[in-house]
Amino acid sequence: PIKEHGVTTVFVQLDNVNIELIQPLSDNSPISKFIESNKNGGLHHQTVGLFWLYLLL
């Protein structure tokens, strides 16, 4: 559990994809509020890593 964020997490790592599953620990968690306002589900956030970005800097 990540108590300061009010969640517990699990990470799933595949060849080129990392998935983070987040479960709220209470109804006061920001994630609980997101779930409540999106009853059909959805992505809370996503991140894209660009391995070649350092070439542009």
NUTIKOL-819574 format. One line per 8 residues: number of its first residue (from 0); their letters; for each residue x, y, z of N, C-alpha, C. Coordinates in steps of 0.02 Angstrom, whole numbers, m for minus. Layout:
NUTIKOL-819574
NUM = a = X/Y/Z/X/Y/Z/X/Y/Z ~ ...
end
This chain:
NUTIKOL-819574
0 = pikehgvt = 41/m61/0/0/0/0/43/63/0 ~ 19/113/m35/51/179/m34/4/224/5 ~ 12/224/70/m37/257/114/m42/332/102 ~ 14/365/85/10/437/75/m32/456/14 ~ m41/408/m33/m84/419/m91/m152/386/m84 ~ m160/347/m31/m225/314/m19/m240/258/m67 ~ m188/223/m91/m198/169/m140/m151/111/m125 ~ m166/54/m154/m120/m1/m158/m110/m15/m233
8 = tvfvqldn = m50/m35/m252/m35/m43/m323/m4/m111/m338 ~ m12/m133/m400/21/m192/m426/48/m174/m495 ~ 110/m192/m509/140/m179/m574/146/m244/m613 ~ 126/m241/m676/132/m297/m722/180/m275/m777 ~ 236/m311/m785/285/m293/m836/286/m345/m891 ~ 274/m322/m952/277/m364/m1011/338/m343/m1051 ~ 347/m370/m1111/406/m355/m1151/416/m279/m1160 ~ 366/m245/m1184/374/m173/m1196/316/m132/m1167
16 = vnieliqp = 282/m159/m1118/226/m125/m1087/229/m136/m1011 ~ 220/m83/m974/213/m87/m901/143/m64/m883 ~ 108/m104/m843/40/m88/m823/39/m81/m747 ~ 10/m27/m723/2/m16/m651/m72/m20/m634 ~ m91/m67/m592/m159/m73/m568/m164/m39/m501 ~ m214/4/m492/m220/44/m432/m287/30/m399 ~ m285/17/m333/m346/5/m294/m348/56/m237 ~ m403/93/m231/m408/141/m176/m414/106/m109
24 = lsdnspis = m386/136/m57/m390/109/10/m450/135/49 ~ m479/190/25/m537/219/59/m579/259/9 ~ m637/280/31/m680/321/m12/m653/392/m19 ~ m604/411/20/m575/478/17/m517/484/m33 ~ m496/428/m60/m440/428/m107/m459/463/m172 ~ m412/500/m203/m427/530/m268/m446/477/m320 ~ m419/417/m315/m437/364/m361/m510/343/m351 ~ m533/341/m288/m603/325/m275/m649/375/m308
32 = kfiesnkn = m630/438/m305/m671/491/m336/m671/483/m412 ~ m614/464/m441/m611/453/m513/m656/395/m533 ~ m653/340/m496/m695/281/m511/m769/299/m505 ~ m786/335/m453/m856/355/m443/m882/398/m500 ~ m840/441/m527/m863/485/m581/m857/453/m650 ~ m829/393/m656/m820/358/m719/m845/286/m712 ~ m910/279/m704/m940/213/m689/m928/161/m743 ~ m914/182/m805/m902/135/m859/m828/118/m866
40 = gglhhqtv = m787/142/m821/m715/128/m823/m678/178/m865 ~ m614/168/m871/m573/213/m911/m502/216/m885 ~ m459/250/m922/m390/260/m902/m385/321/m857 ~ m350/314/m802/m338/372/m759/m281/413/m788 ~ m228/381/m810/m173/416/m843/m132/365/m883 ~ m93/391/m929/m48/347/m966/17/384/m978 ~ 70/346/m986/136/374/m998/166/341/m1059 ~ 200/380/m1099/233/353/m1159/307/367/m1151
48 = glfwlyll = 347/315/m1156/420/323/m1153/449/326/m1224 ~ 491/374/m1236/521/382/m1302/596/370/m1295 ~ 618/310/m1312/687/291/m1302/736/333/m1343 ~ 713/363/m1397/756/402/m1441/756/476/m1424 ~ 718/497/m1373/712/567/m1356/780/598/m1340 ~ 825/560/m1309/890/588/m1292/929/611/m1353 ~ 914/585/m1412/948/606/m1473/931/678/m1492 ~ 872/700/m1472/850/768/m1489/877/821/m1442
56 = l = 902/800/m1384/925/849/m1334/996/873/m1345
end
